[in-house]
Structure formats: structure tokens, C-alpha cells
């Protein structure tokens, strides 16, 4: 835990190229790599809404188990060019107590950011779910969109 906290603090010291204020709309997810023969059908329409300000964000959404979840995080982004960027969200998320035994599970979501126009982005993320549920799926690909102000 001390190493994870030290890594988080090191990332917090990095500059962030994000816009100051964004509205985030979670859209969908796709679950991959079922770890057992007893895989369950999970919700892959994860609608919700969130806000980001100065790289800190909060999102409310319907999670893969059709429960309400709230994620709080800090983003770190690198713009490769005006239309593409890389980022990661680091924080915690609620709504997975039945699977993990924890009220808040760690969130580490790297993503590819596609910006077709300067105020709109589509984020394609990867969430390794080993901390949440190792019995069903090992990877979730996510899609959300952000509007920058």
C-alpha cells in the first residue's frame, strides 16, 4: 500500500495538459477473457454523468452488475498531437462490495483519447478487473465521451 501511495503522489506531481472543466458521459463497456466456465452476462451499457475540473473528477454510472457506482479520480494526460492523447485515471470506485468485499476498490484506467474537434473527445479505456472480480472477467474495455469548456 505504501508503494501504491508513493506512485500516486509521484504522478500527482506531473503537469497535466487537460482542459480546466469537462463533462464526462460514460457510454459502454465490453468484458473480455472469461476466467471460468460459469461466466455471467454483465451490463455493458454503463450510462451516467460526471464532471472533471483541473484534472480531478467524479462520475456516477451504472456498473457492470447493474448497480450505481461512483468513481473519484485524478487524470494524467499526454497529448501526442491535437487529435490524439494518452491518459490514465487513478482513484477509487464504489459499487463492487459483493465481488471484492471492499466499499471502495482501486481504479486504474489507462485510455486513448481521440479528439475529433477541440471541445469533444472519445476515450477508449482499459480496466483490469482483478481487484474487483477474478471469477468472471479479467479485462473491461470502456468508452466514454467528454465535452470540454
Order of alpha helices (4+ residues) and beta strands (2+ residues): alpha-beta-beta-beta-beta-beta-alpha-beta-beta-beta
